[in-house]
Amino acid sequence: MAEGQEKLVKTTVYLEEELLEALDEYAEKYSKETGQKWSRGAVIRLALSEFFSRQGRIL
């Protein structure tokens, strides 16, 4: 594991189809913008990080 990377734990989340489509769109968008492959999971982690940050909880 690379330095600074935290261990990921597999989990199951049930989402509406529209959310999956949006996650795929953003993963593709971020992949084009950064030149790095983004997955649905990466977009979810980014969104959760932003959410908790706005709540004053830095993870």
mmCIF file of the N, C-alpha and C atoms, coordinates in Angstrom:
data_MODEL
# 
_entry.id   MODEL 
# 
loop_
_atom_site.group_PDB 
_atom_site.id 
_atom_site.type_symbol 
_atom_site.label_atom_id 
_atom_site.label_alt_id 
_atom_site.label_comp_id 
_atom_site.label_asym_id 
_atom_site.label_entity_id 
_atom_site.label_seq_id 
_atom_site.pdbx_PDB_ins_code 
_atom_site.Cartn_x 
_atom_site.Cartn_y 
_atom_site.Cartn_z 
_atom_site.occupancy 
_atom_site.B_iso_or_equiv 
_atom_site.pdbx_formal_charge 
_atom_site.auth_seq_id 
_atom_site.auth_comp_id 
_atom_site.auth_asym_id 
_atom_site.auth_atom_id 
_atom_site.pdbx_PDB_model_num 
ATOM 1   N N  . MET A 1 1  ? 0.855   -1.178 0.000   1.00 0.00 ? 1  MET A N  1 
ATOM 2   C CA . MET A 1 1  ? 0.000   0.000  0.000   1.00 0.00 ? 1  MET A CA 1 
ATOM 3   C C  . MET A 1 1  ? 0.899   1.238  0.000   1.00 0.00 ? 1  MET A C  1 
ATOM 4   N N  . ALA A 1 2  ? 0.559   2.225  -0.808  1.00 0.00 ? 2  ALA A N  1 
ATOM 5   C CA . ALA A 1 2  ? 1.349   3.446  -0.911  1.00 0.00 ? 2  ALA A CA 1 
ATOM 6   C C  . ALA A 1 2  ? 1.253   4.252  0.380   1.00 0.00 ? 2  ALA A C  1 
ATOM 7   N N  . GLU A 1 3  ? 2.338   4.968  0.665   1.00 0.00 ? 3  GLU A N  1 
ATOM 8   C CA . GLU A 1 3  ? 2.351   5.806  1.863   1.00 0.00 ? 3  GLU A CA 1 
ATOM 9   C C  . GLU A 1 3  ? 1.258   6.871  1.772   1.00 0.00 ? 3  GLU A C  1 
ATOM 10  N N  . GLY A 1 4  ? 0.547   7.094  2.864   1.00 0.00 ? 4  GLY A N  1 
ATOM 11  C CA . GLY A 1 4  ? -0.523  8.092  2.882   1.00 0.00 ? 4  GLY A CA 1 
ATOM 12  C C  . GLY A 1 4  ? -1.868  7.544  2.442   1.00 0.00 ? 4  GLY A C  1 
ATOM 13  N N  . GLN A 1 5  ? -1.894  6.308  1.948   1.00 0.00 ? 5  GLN A N  1 
ATOM 14  C CA . GLN A 1 5  ? -3.161  5.704  1.536   1.00 0.00 ? 5  GLN A CA 1 
ATOM 15  C C  . GLN A 1 5  ? -3.720  4.879  2.683   1.00 0.00 ? 5  GLN A C  1 
ATOM 16  N N  . GLU A 1 6  ? -5.007  5.044  2.932   1.00 0.00 ? 6  GLU A N  1 
ATOM 17  C CA . GLU A 1 6  ? -5.648  4.265  3.979   1.00 0.00 ? 6  GLU A CA 1 
ATOM 18  C C  . GLU A 1 6  ? -6.224  2.989  3.391   1.00 0.00 ? 6  GLU A C  1 
ATOM 19  N N  . LYS A 1 7  ? -6.340  1.972  4.224   1.00 0.00 ? 7  LYS A N  1 
ATOM 20  C CA . LYS A 1 7  ? -6.910  0.702  3.798   1.00 0.00 ? 7  LYS A CA 1 
ATOM 21  C C  . LYS A 1 7  ? -8.401  0.874  3.535   1.00 0.00 ? 7  LYS A C  1 
ATOM 22  N N  . LEU A 1 8  ? -8.860  0.367  2.426   1.00 0.00 ? 8  LEU A N  1 
ATOM 23  C CA . LEU A 1 8  ? -10.282 0.422  2.096   1.00 0.00 ? 8  LEU A CA 1 
ATOM 24  C C  . LEU A 1 8  ? -10.965 -0.844 2.596   1.00 0.00 ? 8  LEU A C  1 
ATOM 25  N N  . VAL A 1 9  ? -12.178 -0.701 3.069   1.00 0.00 ? 9  VAL A N  1 
ATOM 26  C CA . VAL A 1 9  ? -12.967 -1.823 3.561   1.00 0.00 ? 9  VAL A CA 1 
ATOM 27  C C  . VAL A 1 9  ? -14.161 -1.992 2.638   1.00 0.00 ? 9  VAL A C  1 
ATOM 28  N N  . LYS A 1 10 ? -14.338 -3.186 2.122   1.00 0.00 ? 10 LYS A N  1 
ATOM 29  C CA . LYS A 1 10 ? -15.446 -3.455 1.203   1.00 0.00 ? 10 LYS A CA 1 
ATOM 30  C C  . LYS A 1 10 ? -16.775 -3.365 1.948   1.00 0.00 ? 10 LYS A C  1 
ATOM 31  N N  . THR A 1 11 ? -17.742 -2.707 1.316   1.00 0.00 ? 11 THR A N  1 
ATOM 32  C CA . THR A 1 11 ? -19.076 -2.573 1.899   1.00 0.00 ? 11 THR A CA 1 
ATOM 33  C C  . THR A 1 11 ? -20.098 -2.602 0.774   1.00 0.00 ? 11 THR A C  1 
ATOM 34  N N  . THR A 1 12 ? -21.327 -2.825 1.122   1.00 0.00 ? 12 THR A N  1 
ATOM 35  C CA . THR A 1 12 ? -22.404 -2.845 0.135   1.00 0.00 ? 12 THR A CA 1 
ATOM 36  C C  . THR A 1 12 ? -23.338 -1.674 0.395   1.00 0.00 ? 12 THR A C  1 
ATOM 37  N N  . VAL A 1 13 ? -23.666 -0.962 -0.664  1.00 0.00 ? 13 VAL A N  1 
ATOM 38  C CA . VAL A 1 13 ? -24.581 0.171  -0.582  1.00 0.00 ? 13 VAL A CA 1 
ATOM 39  C C  . VAL A 1 13 ? -25.606 0.000  -1.691  1.00 0.00 ? 13 VAL A C  1 
ATOM 40  N N  . TYR A 1 14 ? -26.864 0.170  -1.375  1.00 0.00 ? 14 TYR A N  1 
ATOM 41  C CA . TYR A 1 14 ? -27.923 0.066  -2.372  1.00 0.00 ? 14 TYR A CA 1 
ATOM 42  C C  . TYR A 1 14 ? -28.313 1.472  -2.819  1.00 0.00 ? 14 TYR A C  1 
ATOM 43  N N  . LEU A 1 15 ? -28.208 1.718  -4.125  1.00 0.00 ? 15 LEU A N  1 
ATOM 44  C CA . LEU A 1 15 ? -28.479 3.040  -4.675  1.00 0.00 ? 15 LEU A CA 1 
ATOM 45  C C  . LEU A 1 15 ? -29.472 2.947  -5.825  1.00 0.00 ? 15 LEU A C  1 
ATOM 46  N N  . GLU A 1 16 ? -30.174 4.060  -6.054  1.00 0.00 ? 16 GLU A N  1 
ATOM 47  C CA . GLU A 1 16 ? -31.090 4.134  -7.187  1.00 0.00 ? 16 GLU A CA 1 
ATOM 48  C C  . GLU A 1 16 ? -30.290 4.158  -8.487  1.00 0.00 ? 16 GLU A C  1 
ATOM 49  N N  . GLU A 1 17 ? -30.899 3.676  -9.539  1.00 0.00 ? 17 GLU A N  1 
ATOM 50  C CA . GLU A 1 17 ? -30.234 3.619  -10.845 1.00 0.00 ? 17 GLU A CA 1 
ATOM 51  C C  . GLU A 1 17 ? -29.747 4.994  -11.300 1.00 0.00 ? 17 GLU A C  1 
ATOM 52  N N  . GLU A 1 18 ? -30.536 6.038  -11.020 1.00 0.00 ? 18 GLU A N  1 
ATOM 53  C CA . GLU A 1 18 ? -30.146 7.390  -11.431 1.00 0.00 ? 18 GLU A CA 1 
ATOM 54  C C  . GLU A 1 18 ? -28.839 7.808  -10.760 1.00 0.00 ? 18 GLU A C  1 
ATOM 55  N N  . LEU A 1 19 ? -28.658 7.412  -9.501  1.00 0.00 ? 19 LEU A N  1 
ATOM 56  C CA . LEU A 1 19 ? -27.413 7.732  -8.804  1.00 0.00 ? 19 LEU A CA 1 
ATOM 57  C C  . LEU A 1 19 ? -26.228 7.003  -9.422  1.00 0.00 ? 19 LEU A C  1 
ATOM 58  N N  . LEU A 1 20 ? -26.436 5.760  -9.817  1.00 0.00 ? 20 LEU A N  1 
ATOM 59  C CA . LEU A 1 20 ? -25.359 5.015  -10.459 1.00 0.00 ? 20 LEU A CA 1 
ATOM 60  C C  . LEU A 1 20 ? -24.949 5.674  -11.764 1.00 0.00 ? 20 LEU A C  1 
ATOM 61  N N  . GLU A 1 21 ? -25.933 6.140  -12.520 1.00 0.00 ? 21 GLU A N  1 
ATOM 62  C CA . GLU A 1 21 ? -25.638 6.824  -13.777 1.00 0.00 ? 21 GLU A CA 1 
ATOM 63  C C  . GLU A 1 21 ? -24.852 8.107  -13.519 1.00 0.00 ? 21 GLU A C  1 
ATOM 64  N N  . ALA A 1 22 ? -25.247 8.851  -12.495 1.00 0.00 ? 22 ALA A N  1 
ATOM 65  C CA . ALA A 1 22 ? -24.544 10.089 -12.151 1.00 0.00 ? 22 ALA A CA 1 
ATOM 66  C C  . ALA A 1 22 ? -23.115 9.785  -11.685 1.00 0.00 ? 22 ALA A C  1 
ATOM 67  N N  . LEU A 1 23 ? -22.940 8.728  -10.907 1.00 0.00 ? 23 LEU A N  1 
ATOM 68  C CA . LEU A 1 23 ? -21.600 8.346  -10.458 1.00 0.00 ? 23 LEU A CA 1 
ATOM 69  C C  . LEU A 1 23 ? -20.713 8.005  -11.645 1.00 0.00 ? 23 LEU A C  1 
ATOM 70  N N  . ASP A 1 24 ? -21.266 7.275  -12.607 1.00 0.00 ? 24 ASP A N  1 
ATOM 71  C CA . ASP A 1 24 ? -20.505 6.927  -13.809 1.00 0.00 ? 24 ASP A CA 1 
ATOM 72  C C  . ASP A 1 24 ? -20.122 8.177  -14.602 1.00 0.00 ? 24 ASP A C  1 
ATOM 73  N N  . GLU A 1 25 ? -21.056 9.119  -14.710 1.00 0.00 ? 25 GLU A N  1 
ATOM 74  C CA . GLU A 1 25 ? -20.781 10.373 -15.426 1.00 0.00 ? 25 GLU A CA 1 
ATOM 75  C C  . GLU A 1 25 ? -19.648 11.142 -14.762 1.00 0.00 ? 25 GLU A C  1 
ATOM 76  N N  . TYR A 1 26 ? -19.712 11.267 -13.438 1.00 0.00 ? 26 TYR A N  1 
ATOM 77  C CA . TYR A 1 26 ? -18.671 12.012 -12.731 1.00 0.00 ? 26 TYR A CA 1 
ATOM 78  C C  . TYR A 1 26 ? -17.341 11.277 -12.755 1.00 0.00 ? 26 TYR A C  1 
ATOM 79  N N  . ALA A 1 27 ? -17.363 9.958  -12.674 1.00 0.00 ? 27 ALA A N  1 
ATOM 80  C CA . ALA A 1 27 ? -16.116 9.191  -12.763 1.00 0.00 ? 27 ALA A CA 1 
ATOM 81  C C  . ALA A 1 27 ? -15.459 9.434  -14.116 1.00 0.00 ? 27 ALA A C  1 
ATOM 82  N N  . GLU A 1 28 ? -16.248 9.442  -15.172 1.00 0.00 ? 28 GLU A N  1 
ATOM 83  C CA . GLU A 1 28 ? -15.712 9.702  -16.507 1.00 0.00 ? 28 GLU A CA 1 
ATOM 84  C C  . GLU A 1 28 ? -15.177 11.140 -16.603 1.00 0.00 ? 28 GLU A C  1 
ATOM 85  N N  . LYS A 1 29 ? -15.939 12.082 -16.064 1.00 0.00 ? 29 LYS A N  1 
ATOM 86  C CA . LYS A 1 29 ? -15.526 13.492 -16.080 1.00 0.00 ? 29 LYS A CA 1 
ATOM 87  C C  . LYS A 1 29 ? -14.202 13.681 -15.350 1.00 0.00 ? 29 LYS A C  1 
ATOM 88  N N  . TYR A 1 30 ? -14.094 13.148 -14.126 1.00 0.00 ? 30 TYR A N  1 
ATOM 89  C CA . TYR A 1 30 ? -12.872 13.295 -13.346 1.00 0.00 ? 30 TYR A CA 1 
ATOM 90  C C  . TYR A 1 30 ? -11.705 12.565 -14.008 1.00 0.00 ? 30 TYR A C  1 
ATOM 91  N N  . SER A 1 31 ? -11.976 11.434 -14.648 1.00 0.00 ? 31 SER A N  1 
ATOM 92  C CA . SER A 1 31 ? -10.926 10.701 -15.354 1.00 0.00 ? 31 SER A CA 1 
ATOM 93  C C  . SER A 1 31 ? -10.349 11.553 -16.479 1.00 0.00 ? 31 SER A C  1 
ATOM 94  N N  . LYS A 1 32 ? -11.215 12.218 -17.236 1.00 0.00 ? 32 LYS A N  1 
ATOM 95  C CA . LYS A 1 32 ? -10.750 13.086 -18.324 1.00 0.00 ? 32 LYS A CA 1 
ATOM 96  C C  . LYS A 1 32 ? -9.983  14.288 -17.785 1.00 0.00 ? 32 LYS A C  1 
ATOM 97  N N  . GLU A 1 33 ? -10.482 14.890 -16.697 1.00 0.00 ? 33 GLU A N  1 
ATOM 98  C CA . GLU A 1 33 ? -9.857  16.088 -16.129 1.00 0.00 ? 33 GLU A CA 1 
ATOM 99  C C  . GLU A 1 33 ? -8.497  15.803 -15.506 1.00 0.00 ? 33 GLU A C  1 
ATOM 100 N N  . THR A 1 34 ? -8.359  14.656 -14.866 1.00 0.00 ? 34 THR A N  1 
ATOM 101 C CA . THR A 1 34 ? -7.133  14.363 -14.122 1.00 0.00 ? 34 THR A CA 1 
ATOM 102 C C  . THR A 1 34 ? -6.162  13.461 -14.876 1.00 0.00 ? 34 THR A C  1 
ATOM 103 N N  . GLY A 1 35 ? -6.654  12.762 -15.883 1.00 0.00 ? 35 GLY A N  1 
ATOM 104 C CA . GLY A 1 35 ? -5.795  11.815 -16.586 1.00 0.00 ? 35 GLY A CA 1 
ATOM 105 C C  . GLY A 1 35 ? -5.585  10.525 -15.803 1.00 0.00 ? 35 GLY A C  1 
ATOM 106 N N  . GLN A 1 36 ? -6.325  10.369 -14.708 1.00 0.00 ? 36 GLN A N  1 
ATOM 107 C CA . GLN A 1 36 ? -6.257  9.158  -13.889 1.00 0.00 ? 36 GLN A CA 1 
ATOM 108 C C  . GLN A 1 36 ? -7.626  8.499  -13.874 1.00 0.00 ? 36 GLN A C  1 
ATOM 109 N N  . LYS A 1 37 ? -7.641  7.177  -13.779 1.00 0.00 ? 37 LYS A N  1 
ATOM 110 C CA . LYS A 1 37 ? -8.899  6.433  -13.777 1.00 0.00 ? 37 LYS A CA 1 
ATOM 111 C C  . LYS A 1 37 ? -9.648  6.658  -12.466 1.00 0.00 ? 37 LYS A C  1 
ATOM 112 N N  . TRP A 1 38 ? -10.903 7.099  -12.582 1.00 0.00 ? 38 TRP A N  1 
ATOM 113 C CA . TRP A 1 38 ? -11.784 7.258  -11.425 1.00 0.00 ? 38 TRP A CA 1 
ATOM 114 C C  . TRP A 1 38 ? -12.881 6.207  -11.517 1.00 0.00 ? 38 TRP A C  1 
ATOM 115 N N  . SER A 1 39 ? -13.233 5.625  -10.387 1.00 0.00 ? 39 SER A N  1 
ATOM 116 C CA . SER A 1 39 ? -14.304 4.632  -10.317 1.00 0.00 ? 39 SER A CA 1 
ATOM 117 C C  . SER A 1 39 ? -15.501 5.221  -9.589  1.00 0.00 ? 39 SER A C  1 
ATOM 118 N N  . ARG A 1 40 ? -16.594 4.483  -9.613  1.00 0.00 ? 40 ARG A N  1 
ATOM 119 C CA . ARG A 1 40 ? -17.769 4.889  -8.825  1.00 0.00 ? 40 ARG A CA 1 
ATOM 120 C C  . ARG A 1 40 ? -17.387 5.038  -7.359  1.00 0.00 ? 40 ARG A C  1 
ATOM 121 N N  . GLY A 1 41 ? -16.647 4.066  -6.857  1.00 0.00 ? 41 GLY A N  1 
ATOM 122 C CA . GLY A 1 41 ? -16.243 4.076  -5.452  1.00 0.00 ? 41 GLY A CA 1 
ATOM 123 C C  . GLY A 1 41 ? -15.419 5.300  -5.096  1.00 0.00 ? 41 GLY A C  1 
ATOM 124 N N  . ALA A 1 42 ? -14.533 5.706  -6.003  1.00 0.00 ? 42 ALA A N  1 
ATOM 125 C CA . ALA A 1 42 ? -13.710 6.887  -5.759  1.00 0.00 ? 42 ALA A CA 1 
ATOM 126 C C  . ALA A 1 42 ? -14.578 8.139  -5.695  1.00 0.00 ? 42 ALA A C  1 
ATOM 127 N N  . VAL A 1 43 ? -15.577 8.217  -6.562  1.00 0.00 ? 43 VAL A N  1 
ATOM 128 C CA . VAL A 1 43 ? -16.482 9.371  -6.555  1.00 0.00 ? 43 VAL A CA 1 
ATOM 129 C C  . VAL A 1 43 ? -17.297 9.384  -5.265  1.00 0.00 ? 43 VAL A C  1 
ATOM 130 N N  . ILE A 1 44 ? -17.752 8.235  -4.822  1.00 0.00 ? 44 ILE A N  1 
ATOM 131 C CA . ILE A 1 44 ? -18.500 8.144  -3.568  1.00 0.00 ? 44 ILE A CA 1 
ATOM 132 C C  . ILE A 1 44 ? -17.622 8.585  -2.398  1.00 0.00 ? 44 ILE A C  1 
ATOM 133 N N  . ARG A 1 45 ? -16.364 8.119  -2.356  1.00 0.00 ? 45 ARG A N  1 
ATOM 134 C CA . ARG A 1 45 ? -15.461 8.512  -1.271  1.00 0.00 ? 45 ARG A CA 1 
ATOM 135 C C  . ARG A 1 45 ? -15.232 10.022 -1.275  1.00 0.00 ? 45 ARG A C  1 
ATOM 136 N N  . LEU A 1 46 ? -15.069 10.609 -2.462  1.00 0.00 ? 46 LEU A N  1 
ATOM 137 C CA . LEU A 1 46 ? -14.891 12.057 -2.569  1.00 0.00 ? 46 LEU A CA 1 
ATOM 138 C C  . LEU A 1 46 ? -16.134 12.787 -2.058  1.00 0.00 ? 46 LEU A C  1 
ATOM 139 N N  . ALA A 1 47 ? -17.316 12.331 -2.475  1.00 0.00 ? 47 ALA A N  1 
ATOM 140 C CA . ALA A 1 47 ? -18.565 12.974 -2.054  1.00 0.00 ? 47 ALA A CA 1 
ATOM 141 C C  . ALA A 1 47 ? -18.748 12.871 -0.543  1.00 0.00 ? 47 ALA A C  1 
ATOM 142 N N  . LEU A 1 48 ? -18.458 11.722 0.042   1.00 0.00 ? 48 LEU A N  1 
ATOM 143 C CA . LEU A 1 48 ? -18.589 11.560 1.491   1.00 0.00 ? 48 LEU A CA 1 
ATOM 144 C C  . LEU A 1 48 ? -17.575 12.418 2.234   1.00 0.00 ? 48 LEU A C  1 
ATOM 145 N N  . SER A 1 49 ? -16.378 12.505 1.707   1.00 0.00 ? 49 SER A N  1 
ATOM 146 C CA . SER A 1 49 ? -15.357 13.349 2.317   1.00 0.00 ? 49 SER A CA 1 
ATOM 147 C C  . SER A 1 49 ? -15.804 14.807 2.323   1.00 0.00 ? 49 SER A C  1 
ATOM 148 N N  . GLU A 1 50 ? -16.357 15.272 1.204   1.00 0.00 ? 50 GLU A N  1 
ATOM 149 C CA . GLU A 1 50 ? -16.873 16.643 1.111   1.00 0.00 ? 50 GLU A CA 1 
ATOM 150 C C  . GLU A 1 50 ? -18.018 16.861 2.105   1.00 0.00 ? 50 GLU A C  1 
ATOM 151 N N  . PHE A 1 51 ? -18.928 15.890 2.178   1.00 0.00 ? 51 PHE A N  1 
ATOM 152 C CA . PHE A 1 51 ? -20.065 15.987 3.091   1.00 0.00 ? 51 PHE A CA 1 
ATOM 153 C C  . PHE A 1 51 ? -19.600 16.129 4.538   1.00 0.00 ? 51 PHE A C  1 
ATOM 154 N N  . PHE A 1 52 ? -18.712 15.238 4.971   1.00 0.00 ? 52 PHE A N  1 
ATOM 155 C CA . PHE A 1 52 ? -18.252 15.274 6.351   1.00 0.00 ? 52 PHE A CA 1 
ATOM 156 C C  . PHE A 1 52 ? -17.430 16.525 6.628   1.00 0.00 ? 52 PHE A C  1 
ATOM 157 N N  . SER A 1 53 ? -16.684 16.969 5.661   1.00 0.00 ? 53 SER A N  1 
ATOM 158 C CA . SER A 1 53 ? -15.909 18.192 5.811   1.00 0.00 ? 53 SER A CA 1 
ATOM 159 C C  . SER A 1 53 ? -16.827 19.382 6.063   1.00 0.00 ? 53 SER A C  1 
ATOM 160 N N  . ARG A 1 54 ? -17.934 19.453 5.327   1.00 0.00 ? 54 ARG A N  1 
ATOM 161 C CA . ARG A 1 54 ? -18.908 20.534 5.521   1.00 0.00 ? 54 ARG A CA 1 
ATOM 162 C C  . ARG A 1 54 ? -19.592 20.444 6.880   1.00 0.00 ? 54 ARG A C  1 
ATOM 163 N N  . GLN A 1 55 ? -19.648 19.264 7.439   1.00 0.00 ? 55 GLN A N  1 
ATOM 164 C CA . GLN A 1 55 ? -20.246 19.084 8.764   1.00 0.00 ? 55 GLN A CA 1 
ATOM 165 C C  . GLN A 1 55 ? -19.248 19.364 9.874   1.00 0.00 ? 55 GLN A C  1 
ATOM 166 N N  . GLY A 1 56 ? -18.028 19.743 9.487   1.00 0.00 ? 56 GLY A N  1 
ATOM 167 C CA . GLY A 1 56 ? -17.003 20.040 10.479  1.00 0.00 ? 56 GLY A CA 1 
ATOM 168 C C  . GLY A 1 56 ? -16.223 18.839 10.945  1.00 0.00 ? 56 GLY A C  1 
ATOM 169 N N  . ARG A 1 57 ? -16.397 17.729 10.278  1.00 0.00 ? 57 ARG A N  1 
ATOM 170 C CA . ARG A 1 57 ? -15.681 16.521 10.655  1.00 0.00 ? 57 ARG A CA 1 
ATOM 171 C C  . ARG A 1 57 ? -14.669 16.189 9.567   1.00 0.00 ? 57 ARG A C  1 
ATOM 172 N N  . ILE A 1 58 ? -13.430 16.423 9.838   1.00 0.00 ? 58 ILE A N  1 
ATOM 173 C CA . ILE A 1 58 ? -12.364 16.152 8.883   1.00 0.00 ? 58 ILE A CA 1 
ATOM 174 C C  . ILE A 1 58 ? -11.924 14.702 9.064   1.00 0.00 ? 58 ILE A C  1 
ATOM 175 N N  . LEU A 1 59 ? -12.013 13.936 8.002   1.00 0.00 ? 59 LEU A N  1 
ATOM 176 C CA . LEU A 1 59 ? -11.619 12.522 8.078   1.00 0.00 ? 59 LEU A CA 1 
ATOM 177 C C  . LEU A 1 59 ? -10.265 12.309 7.452   1.00 0.00 ? 59 LEU A C  1 
# 
